[in-house]
Amino acid sequence: MSKISNLTAVVIMSLVGTTTSAAAETAEDKIARAMSAAPSDISDDARIMDVDGTILREGSNGWVCLPGIGLIPGDQHPMCNDAVWMKWMTAAGSGSAFSTDVVGVSYMLMGDAMVNNDDPMATDPNGGGVWVQEGPHTMMLFPNMDMLADLPRDPFAGGPYVMWGETPLAHVMLPVEAKTAP
């Protein structure tokens, strides 16, 4: 019986060790995931920043790529942002107002987490609203929300749509793949 107990303990410890080492992600892993968010002519020279703000690699082209979205705890969907989107991320994270005088662009070619298309603060998919998990896409910010008046707010209408349209965090989603409503 003690041999079985010892064997069981060894197997459990091995599994725990494997799980622990798999969970410990290297900076190189995070950099590779962050770079997958945008075309290489953007990500190759982008600054790579971890979700906690740690710079993993300096860049030279003004773009910032992240291995996940810090606004969604535990999210590992990478994104690459221009300076306007980094300002937007700061505003969204702090709950402060956002505005821009120029168009902003963000790439999320590895997709996105499930979010409420109407309410950026919603966390429960069972709490109502239209929830969508977008595949590969780009996002755009505009200085004048009137420019978005004719775009649908329905993420399942096909083509570009407005996310969070009735909030200061409104932006246009440009899907790359088709999706179907749940």
MDAnalysis code that builds the backbone (N, CA, C; Angstrom):
import MDAnalysis as mda
import numpy as np

u = mda.Universe.empty(546, n_residues=182, atom_resindex=np.repeat(np.arange(182), 3), trajectory=True)
u.add_TopologyAttr("name", ["N", "CA", "C"] * 182)
u.add_TopologyAttr("resid", np.arange(1, 183))
u.add_TopologyAttr("resname", ["MET", "SER", "LYS", "ILE", "SER", "ASN", "LEU", "THR", "ALA", "VAL", "VAL", "ILE", "MET", "SER", "LEU", "VAL", "GLY", "THR", "THR", "THR", "SER", "ALA", "ALA", "ALA", "GLU", "THR", "ALA", "GLU", "ASP", "LYS", "ILE", "ALA", "ARG", "ALA", "MET", "SER", "ALA", "ALA", "PRO", "SER", "ASP", "ILE", "SER", "ASP", "ASP", "ALA", "ARG", "ILE", "MET", "ASP", "VAL", "ASP", "GLY", "THR", "ILE", "LEU", "ARG", "GLU", "GLY", "SER", "ASN", "GLY", "TRP", "VAL", "CYS", "LEU", "PRO", "GLY", "ILE", "GLY", "LEU", "ILE", "PRO", "GLY", "ASP", "GLN", "HIS", "PRO", "MET", "CYS", "ASN", "ASP", "ALA", "VAL", "TRP", "MET", "LYS", "TRP", "MET", "THR", "ALA", "ALA", "GLY", "SER", "GLY", "SER", "ALA", "PHE", "SER", "THR", "ASP", "VAL", "VAL", "GLY", "VAL", "SER", "TYR", "MET", "LEU", "MET", "GLY", "ASP", "ALA", "MET", "VAL", "ASN", "ASN", "ASP", "ASP", "PRO", "MET", "ALA", "THR", "ASP", "PRO", "ASN", "GLY", "GLY", "GLY", "VAL", "TRP", "VAL", "GLN", "GLU", "GLY", "PRO", "HIS", "THR", "MET", "MET", "LEU", "PHE", "PRO", "ASN", "MET", "ASP", "MET", "LEU", "ALA", "ASP", "LEU", "PRO", "ARG", "ASP", "PRO", "PHE", "ALA", "GLY", "GLY", "PRO", "TYR", "VAL", "MET", "TRP", "GLY", "GLU", "THR", "PRO", "LEU", "ALA", "HIS", "VAL", "MET", "LEU", "PRO", "VAL", "GLU", "ALA", "LYS", "THR", "ALA", "PRO"])
u.atoms.positions = np.array([
    [0.815, -1.188, 0.000],
    [0.000, 0.000, 0.000],
    [0.859, 1.252, 0.000],
    [1.979, 1.245, 0.737],
    [2.823, 2.422, 0.806],
    [3.505, 2.681, -0.532],
    [3.808, 1.593, -1.307],
    [4.395, 1.794, -2.630],
    [3.410, 2.514, -3.538],
    [2.136, 2.149, -3.455],
    [1.111, 2.821, -4.264],
    [0.974, 4.267, -3.833],
    [0.987, 4.518, -2.539],
    [0.886, 5.892, -2.033],
    [2.075, 6.714, -2.483],
    [3.269, 6.116, -2.415],
    [4.465, 6.830, -2.859],
    [4.409, 7.115, -4.353],
    [3.973, 6.135, -5.145],
    [3.848, 6.311, -6.583],
    [2.828, 7.408, -6.892],
    [1.710, 7.370, -6.190],
    [0.688, 8.394, -6.375],
    [1.253, 9.777, -6.052],
    [1.995, 9.864, -4.962],
    [2.591, 11.146, -4.575],
    [3.564, 11.634, -5.638],
    [4.385, 10.725, -6.197],
    [5.343, 11.104, -7.235],
    [4.612, 11.602, -8.485],
    [3.551, 10.873, -8.882],
    [2.776, 11.277, -10.062],
    [2.138, 12.647, -9.838],
    [1.546, 12.858, -8.670],
    [0.911, 14.143, -8.364],
    [1.944, 15.256, -8.379],
    [3.100, 15.028, -7.761],
    [4.145, 16.051, -7.730],
    [4.645, 16.361, -9.142],
    [4.738, 15.329, -9.982],
    [5.164, 15.546, -11.371],
    [4.162, 16.407, -12.112],
    [2.878, 16.094, -11.901],
    [1.835, 16.888, -12.562],
    [1.826, 18.314, -12.063],
    [1.993, 18.501, -10.766],
    [2.037, 19.847, -10.204],
    [3.223, 20.599, -10.786],
    [4.372, 19.941, -10.870],
    [5.560, 20.578, -11.453],
    [5.347, 20.950, -12.904],
    [4.699, 20.068, -13.667],
    [4.413, 20.357, -15.067],
    [3.465, 21.525, -15.186],
    [2.413, 21.540, -14.381],
    [1.446, 22.633, -14.421],
    [2.110, 23.946, -14.057],
    [2.955, 23.935, -13.021],
    [3.622, 25.149, -12.586],
    [4.560, 25.676, -13.657],
    [5.347, 24.783, -14.287],
    [6.278, 25.259, -15.298],
    [5.546, 25.719, -16.548],
    [4.418, 25.096, -16.877],
    [3.647, 25.533, -18.039],
    [3.021, 26.903, -17.783],
    [2.672, 27.160, -16.533],
    [2.041, 28.434, -16.198],
    [3.047, 29.574, -16.186],
    [4.334, 29.266, -15.986],
    [5.362, 30.302, -15.951],
    [5.743, 30.662, -17.381],
    [5.170, 31.723, -17.867],
    [5.396, 32.149, -19.252],
    [6.628, 33.050, -19.327],
    [7.465, 32.813, -20.305],
    [8.683, 33.612, -20.450],
    [8.380, 34.929, -21.157],
    [9.305, 35.851, -21.025],
    [9.186, 37.133, -21.731],
    [9.173, 36.886, -23.238],
    [9.955, 35.931, -23.704],
    [9.998, 35.612, -25.134],
    [8.640, 35.116, -25.629],
    [7.950, 34.302, -24.801],
    [6.613, 33.823, -25.153],
    [5.643, 34.999, -25.281],
    [5.706, 35.905, -24.319],
    [4.823, 37.077, -24.332],
    [5.116, 37.967, -25.535],
    [6.398, 38.136, -25.843],
    [6.781, 38.952, -27.003],
    [6.245, 38.326, -28.284],
    [6.420, 37.023, -28.433],
    [5.930, 36.331, -29.639],
    [4.417, 36.474, -29.773],
    [3.684, 36.301, -28.659],
    [2.225, 36.438, -28.718],
    [1.842, 37.877, -29.064],
    [2.493, 38.843, -28.442],
    [2.190, 40.252, -28.726],
    [2.426, 40.578, -30.197],
    [3.500, 40.063, -30.747],
    [3.828, 40.342, -32.153],
    [2.835, 39.720, -33.116],
    [2.115, 38.683, -32.679],
    [1.154, 38.014, -33.558],
    [-0.112, 38.846, -33.783],
    [-0.262, 39.942, -33.070],
    [-1.478, 40.749, -33.167],
    [-1.563, 41.578, -34.441],
    [-0.429, 41.871, -35.066],
    [-0.417, 42.782, -36.223],
    [0.486, 42.234, -37.315],
    [0.377, 42.790, -38.514],
    [1.310, 42.396, -39.573],
    [2.754, 42.667, -39.128],
    [3.682, 41.866, -39.632],
    [5.082, 41.973, -39.195],
    [5.711, 43.326, -39.510],
    [5.226, 44.034, -40.536],
    [5.814, 45.347, -40.804],
    [5.452, 46.363, -39.723],
    [4.521, 46.018, -38.861],
    [4.208, 46.827, -37.679],
    [4.869, 46.221, -36.445],
    [4.622, 44.932, -36.195],
    [5.063, 44.322, -34.937],
    [6.573, 44.114, -34.837],
    [7.270, 43.961, -35.964],
    [8.717, 43.736, -35.909],
    [9.454, 44.877, -35.212],
    [8.985, 46.106, -35.371],
    [9.667, 47.269, -34.799],
    [8.854, 47.948, -33.700],
    [7.807, 47.279, -33.215],
    [6.952, 47.856, -32.173],
    [7.570, 47.659, -30.796],
    [7.230, 48.563, -29.896],
    [7.561, 48.359, -28.473],
    [6.640, 47.247, -27.981],
    [7.169, 46.330, -27.199],
    [6.357, 45.265, -26.623],
    [6.233, 45.556, -25.130],
    [4.988, 45.700, -24.682],
    [4.720, 46.040, -23.299],
    [3.797, 44.994, -22.687],
    [4.185, 44.477, -21.527],
    [3.346, 43.512, -20.824],
    [2.108, 44.233, -20.296],
    [1.084, 43.481, -19.924],
    [-0.176, 44.087, -19.474],
    [-0.018, 44.893, -18.189],
    [1.052, 44.643, -17.433],
    [1.288, 45.416, -16.209],
    [2.122, 46.672, -16.462],
    [2.466, 46.943, -17.732],
    [3.236, 48.128, -18.082],
    [4.727, 47.889, -18.226],
    [5.200, 46.695, -17.880],
    [6.617, 46.373, -18.018],
    [6.990, 46.341, -19.500],
    [8.061, 47.030, -19.862],
    [8.534, 47.005, -21.244],
    [9.354, 45.737, -21.440],
    [8.891, 44.881, -22.343],
    [9.574, 43.624, -22.633],
    [10.598, 43.794, -23.747],
    [10.350, 44.781, -24.618],
    [11.275, 45.079, -25.710],
    [10.996, 46.492, -26.181],
    [12.038, 47.258, -26.391],
    [11.872, 48.606, -26.938],
    [11.531, 48.522, -28.419],
    [10.914, 49.551, -28.937],
    [10.562, 49.609, -30.344],
    [10.975, 50.933, -30.946],
    [10.767, 51.053, -32.259],
    [11.215, 52.270, -32.945],
    [10.178, 52.877, -33.889],
    [8.978, 52.279, -33.993],
    [8.031, 52.779, -34.989],
    [6.785, 53.439, -34.404],
    [6.709, 53.620, -33.097],
    [5.563, 54.285, -32.479],
    [4.407, 53.364, -32.115],
    [4.443, 52.109, -32.517],
    [3.409, 51.141, -32.170],
    [3.764, 50.449, -30.863],
    [2.733, 50.021, -30.124],
    [2.916, 49.263, -28.889],
    [2.075, 47.997, -29.000],
    [2.727, 46.851, -28.829],
    [2.017, 45.572, -28.863],
    [2.021, 44.968, -27.464],
    [0.880, 44.402, -27.081],
    [0.699, 43.794, -25.762],
    [0.315, 42.329, -25.924],
    [0.768, 41.451, -25.009],
    [0.428, 40.027, -25.114],
    [-0.981, 39.701, -24.648],
    [-1.673, 40.662, -24.099],
    [-3.047, 40.489, -23.630],
    [-3.651, 41.845, -23.376],
    [-4.893, 41.842, -22.948],
    [-5.589, 43.099, -22.678],
    [-5.712, 43.265, -21.175],
    [-4.986, 44.203, -20.631],
    [-4.986, 44.418, -19.197],
    [-6.343, 44.797, -18.634],
    [-7.253, 45.276, -19.476],
    [-8.586, 45.656, -19.021],
    [-9.432, 44.437, -18.675],
    [-9.027, 43.273, -19.174],
    [-9.750, 42.024, -18.934],
    [-8.792, 41.078, -18.218],
    [-8.916, 40.920, -16.900],
    [-7.972, 40.091, -16.146],
    [-7.795, 38.697, -16.737],
    [-6.534, 38.319, -16.940],
    [-6.211, 37.002, -17.464],
    [-6.311, 36.866, -18.975],
    [-6.762, 37.905, -19.659],
    [-6.927, 37.823, -21.112],
    [-5.570, 37.693, -21.800],
    [-5.502, 36.835, -22.808],
    [-4.259, 36.645, -23.551],
    [-4.443, 36.891, -25.048],
    [-5.409, 37.718, -25.411],
    [-5.580, 38.097, -26.811],
    [-4.687, 39.306, -27.066],
    [-3.673, 39.152, -27.908],
    [-2.728, 40.246, -28.119],
    [-3.320, 41.371, -28.963],
    [-2.733, 42.556, -28.795],
    [-3.146, 43.696, -29.602],
    [-1.944, 44.590, -29.863],
    [-1.967, 45.309, -30.993],
    [-0.950, 46.305, -31.327],
    [-1.669, 47.619, -31.565],
    [-1.218, 48.661, -30.841],
    [-1.906, 49.947, -30.847],
    [-1.013, 51.091, -31.301],
    [-1.622, 52.031, -32.007],
    [-0.920, 53.285, -32.261],
    [-1.045, 54.162, -31.015],
    [-0.487, 55.360, -31.050],
    [-0.481, 56.243, -29.875],
    [-1.888, 56.628, -29.435],
    [-2.808, 56.789, -30.385],
    [-4.185, 57.162, -30.051],
    [-4.848, 56.036, -29.255],
    [-4.643, 54.795, -29.688],
    [-5.225, 53.661, -28.967],
    [-4.596, 53.473, -27.595],
    [-3.331, 53.794, -27.444],
    [-2.714, 53.695, -26.115],
    [-3.346, 54.738, -25.186],
    [-3.660, 55.903, -25.710],
    [-4.366, 56.925, -24.916],
    [-5.760, 56.409, -24.550],
    [-6.425, 55.771, -25.490],
    [-7.743, 55.184, -25.254],
    [-7.664, 54.117, -24.165],
    [-6.636, 53.240, -24.226],
    [-6.465, 52.184, -23.224],
    [-6.290, 52.784, -21.828],
    [-5.528, 53.863, -21.737],
    [-5.323, 54.531, -20.447],
    [-6.644, 55.075, -19.922],
    [-7.408, 55.713, -20.800],
    [-8.715, 56.260, -20.397],
    [-9.665, 55.145, -19.980],
    [-9.713, 54.073, -20.745],
    [-10.608, 52.962, -20.415],
    [-10.217, 52.337, -19.083],
    [-8.930, 52.179, -18.838],
    [-8.457, 51.576, -17.606],
    [-8.708, 52.421, -16.369],
    [-8.695, 53.743, -16.541],
    [-8.868, 54.633, -15.395],
    [-10.295, 55.155, -15.260],
    [-11.122, 54.875, -16.270],
    [-12.498, 55.374, -16.243],
    [-12.585, 56.854, -16.544],
    [-11.543, 57.403, -17.152],
    [-11.551, 58.832, -17.465],
    [-12.041, 59.070, -18.889],
    [-12.291, 60.319, -19.195],
    [-12.813, 60.699, -20.514],
    [-11.745, 60.478, -21.586],
    [-12.199, 60.199, -22.795],
    [-11.294, 60.037, -23.930],
    [-11.803, 60.876, -25.090],
    [-10.885, 61.514, -25.771],
    [-11.202, 62.191, -27.034],
    [-9.929, 62.216, -27.869],
    [-10.112, 62.377, -29.147],
    [-8.967, 62.432, -30.057],
    [-9.269, 63.401, -31.189],
    [-8.218, 63.959, -31.749],
    [-8.346, 64.842, -32.911],
    [-7.968, 64.123, -34.197],
    [-7.459, 62.892, -34.060],
    [-7.019, 62.118, -35.223],
    [-7.563, 60.699, -35.134],
    [-7.545, 59.998, -36.244],
    [-7.981, 58.595, -36.291],
    [-6.948, 57.736, -35.585],
    [-7.419, 56.730, -34.836],
    [-6.547, 55.768, -34.172],
    [-6.793, 54.375, -34.703],
    [-5.749, 53.536, -34.708],
    [-5.848, 52.181, -35.254],
    [-5.249, 51.173, -34.274],
    [-5.937, 50.035, -34.141],
    [-5.455, 48.922, -33.329],
    [-5.685, 47.626, -34.098],
    [-4.719, 46.720, -33.996],
    [-4.826, 45.401, -34.604],
    [-5.028, 44.345, -33.530],
    [-5.940, 43.417, -33.799],
    [-6.134, 42.235, -32.956],
    [-6.350, 41.027, -33.881],
    [-5.291, 40.642, -34.572],
    [-5.408, 39.588, -35.572],
    [-5.534, 38.183, -34.982],
    [-5.413, 38.057, -33.662],
    [-5.619, 36.770, -32.989],
    [-6.976, 36.723, -32.299],
    [-7.829, 37.713, -32.549],
    [-9.164, 37.717, -31.975],
    [-9.231, 38.442, -30.649],
    [-10.385, 38.318, -30.003],
    [-10.688, 39.088, -28.803],
    [-11.503, 38.228, -27.843],
    [-11.602, 38.672, -26.614],
    [-12.411, 38.008, -25.596],
    [-13.890, 38.307, -25.827],
    [-14.750, 37.547, -25.186],
    [-16.193, 37.794, -25.227],
    [-16.484, 39.085, -24.459],
    [-17.142, 40.040, -25.132],
    [-17.491, 41.311, -24.492],
    [-18.917, 41.710, -24.860],
    [-19.475, 42.577, -24.053],
    [-20.793, 43.142, -24.324],
    [-20.600, 44.276, -25.321],
    [-21.286, 44.242, -26.434],
    [-21.096, 45.234, -27.484],
    [-21.641, 46.612, -27.104],
    [-22.521, 46.680, -26.112],
    [-23.126, 47.953, -25.735],
    [-22.512, 48.572, -24.486],
    [-22.076, 47.734, -23.555],
    [-21.651, 48.208, -22.243],
    [-20.235, 47.729, -21.921],
    [-19.241, 48.639, -21.957],
    [-17.862, 48.224, -21.695],
    [-17.628, 47.748, -20.258],
    [-18.533, 48.047, -19.353],
    [-18.361, 47.647, -17.963],
    [-19.057, 46.326, -17.627],
    [-19.825, 45.787, -18.561],
    [-20.544, 44.531, -18.315],
    [-19.561, 43.378, -18.174],
    [-19.821, 42.508, -17.214],
    [-18.943, 41.355, -16.983],
    [-19.680, 40.020, -17.006],
    [-21.008, 40.048, -17.035],
    [-21.784, 38.816, -16.967],
    [-22.581, 38.607, -18.253],
    [-22.174, 37.628, -19.085],
    [-22.905, 37.367, -20.330],
    [-24.376, 37.018, -20.106],
    [-24.742, 36.617, -18.892],
    [-26.136, 36.303, -18.590],
    [-26.904, 37.536, -18.140],
    [-26.233, 38.684, -18.063],
    [-26.853, 39.908, -17.573],
    [-27.532, 40.733, -18.649],
    [-27.655, 40.201, -19.848],
    [-28.330, 40.921, -20.918],
    [-27.354, 41.616, -21.853],
    [-27.899, 42.233, -22.874],
    [-27.083, 42.911, -23.877],
    [-26.630, 41.960, -24.965],
    [-25.953, 42.510, -25.947],
    [-25.443, 41.738, -27.074],
    [-23.976, 41.428, -26.805],
    [-23.671, 40.146, -26.657],
    [-22.307, 39.707, -26.397],
    [-21.697, 39.146, -27.673],
    [-20.411, 39.450, -27.877],
    [-19.732, 39.007, -29.095],
    [-18.284, 38.662, -28.764],
    [-17.808, 37.595, -29.393],
    [-16.387, 37.273, -29.333],
    [-15.884, 37.360, -30.758],
    [-15.159, 38.428, -31.023],
    [-14.691, 38.719, -32.377],
    [-13.442, 37.908, -32.693],
    [-13.361, 37.426, -33.925],
    [-12.147, 36.782, -34.419],
    [-11.155, 37.869, -34.826],
    [-10.287, 37.589, -35.765],
    [-9.312, 38.585, -36.200],
    [-10.014, 39.869, -36.655],
    [-9.464, 41.011, -36.223],
    [-10.079, 42.289, -36.588],
    [-9.107, 43.442, -36.357],
    [-9.461, 44.565, -36.920],
    [-8.804, 45.825, -36.589],
    [-9.877, 46.711, -35.968],
    [-9.425, 47.752, -35.277],
    [-10.357, 48.684, -34.644],
    [-9.900, 50.095, -34.975],
    [-10.868, 50.996, -35.067],
    [-10.548, 52.388, -35.366],
    [-11.301, 53.325, -34.433],
    [-10.603, 54.388, -34.057],
    [-11.185, 55.476, -33.276],
    [-11.289, 56.687, -34.172],
    [-12.336, 57.479, -33.979],
    [-12.556, 58.665, -34.806],
    [-12.750, 59.898, -33.937],
    [-12.312, 61.056, -34.435],
    [-12.467, 62.283, -33.652],
    [-13.906, 62.781, -33.570],
    [-14.724, 62.381, -34.516],
    [-16.092, 62.879, -34.578],
    [-17.044, 61.688, -34.639],
    [-17.802, 61.505, -33.582],
    [-18.714, 60.362, -33.529],
    [-19.829, 60.448, -34.565],
    [-20.104, 61.623, -35.075],
    [-21.108, 61.747, -36.140],
    [-20.711, 60.935, -37.367],
    [-19.422, 60.710, -37.539],
    [-18.937, 59.935, -38.679],
    [-19.417, 58.483, -38.623],
    [-19.818, 58.028, -37.434],
    [-20.220, 56.638, -37.240],
    [-21.733, 56.445, -37.288],
    [-22.461, 57.516, -37.521],
    [-23.927, 57.486, -37.418],
    [-24.580, 56.415, -38.286],
    [-24.063, 56.155, -39.458],
    [-24.700, 55.204, -40.373],
    [-24.184, 53.771, -40.239],
    [-23.233, 53.546, -39.346],
    [-22.732, 52.185, -39.151],
    [-23.629, 51.425, -38.181],
    [-23.813, 50.118, -38.424],
    [-24.649, 49.345, -37.503],
    [-23.997, 49.198, -36.127],
    [-24.838, 49.000, -35.139],
    [-24.373, 48.689, -33.779],
    [-24.446, 47.191, -33.537],
    [-25.002, 46.466, -34.463],
    [-25.175, 45.018, -34.375],
    [-23.918, 44.316, -34.888],
    [-23.180, 43.602, -34.020],
    [-21.952, 42.940, -34.467],
    [-22.191, 41.778, -35.422],
    [-23.444, 41.353, -35.563],
    [-23.759, 40.223, -36.429],
    [-24.394, 40.652, -37.750],
    [-24.385, 41.974, -38.027],
    [-24.972, 42.495, -39.263],
    [-24.093, 42.219, -40.476],
    [-22.815, 41.950, -40.251],
    [-21.869, 41.738, -41.345],
    [-21.109, 43.028, -41.627],
    [-19.817, 42.937, -41.681],
    [-18.979, 44.097, -41.957],
    [-18.683, 44.918, -40.710],
    [-18.205, 46.145, -40.915],
    [-17.853, 47.000, -39.779],
    [-19.077, 47.333, -38.934],
    [-18.835, 47.528, -37.637],
    [-19.906, 47.917, -36.723],
    [-19.315, 48.734, -35.580],
    [-20.175, 49.432, -34.872],
    [-19.739, 50.257, -33.748],
    [-19.874, 49.469, -32.459],
    [-18.810, 49.456, -31.685],
    [-18.829, 48.863, -30.349],
    [-18.855, 49.998, -29.335],
    [-19.660, 49.816, -28.286],
    [-19.784, 50.769, -27.184],
    [-20.183, 52.159, -27.696],
    [-21.089, 52.166, -28.672],
    [-21.481, 53.377, -29.388],
    [-22.051, 54.502, -28.561],
    [-22.678, 54.203, -27.438],
    [-23.276, 55.267, -26.622],
    [-22.383, 55.648, -25.450],
    [-21.086, 55.365, -25.575],
    [-20.138, 55.692, -24.500],
    [-18.975, 56.489, -25.081],
    [-18.182, 57.127, -24.232],
    [-16.988, 57.830, -24.719],
    [-15.921, 56.879, -25.261],
    [-16.100, 55.577, -25.079],
    [-15.137, 54.589, -25.551],
    [-15.548, 53.968, -26.889],
    [-16.486, 54.591, -27.586],
    [-16.979, 54.069, -28.869],
    [-15.838, 53.928, -29.876],
    [-15.904, 52.843, -30.633],
    [-14.927, 52.610, -31.694],
    [-15.550, 51.711, -32.760],
    [-14.908, 51.669, -33.917],
    [-15.392, 50.851, -35.022],
    [-14.598, 49.549, -35.061],
    [-15.333, 48.460, -35.134],
    [-14.752, 47.126, -35.286],
    [-14.774, 46.766, -36.770],
    [-13.642, 46.268, -37.270],
    [-13.531, 45.853, -38.668],
    [-13.145, 44.371, -38.696],
    [-14.156, 43.475, -38.655],
    [-13.870, 42.037, -38.634],
    [-13.206, 41.568, -39.919],
    [-12.381, 40.537, -39.788],
    [-11.706, 39.933, -40.939],
    [-12.396, 38.634, -41.333],
    [-13.094, 37.995, -40.379],
    [-13.797, 36.744, -40.636],
    [-15.278, 36.872, -40.344],
    [-16.074, 36.056, -41.005],
    [-17.516, 36.019, -40.744],
    [-17.782, 35.378, -39.385],
    [-18.884, 35.720, -38.800],
    [-19.316, 35.091, -37.555],
    [-20.826, 34.938, -37.598],
    [-21.340, 34.070, -36.740],
    [-22.774, 33.889, -36.656],
    [-23.245, 34.260, -35.257],
    [-24.461, 34.752, -35.173],
    [-25.025, 35.123, -33.880],
    [-25.220, 33.877, -33.034],
    [-25.056, 34.025, -31.711],
    [-25.242, 32.854, -30.841],
    [-26.677, 32.373, -30.835],
])
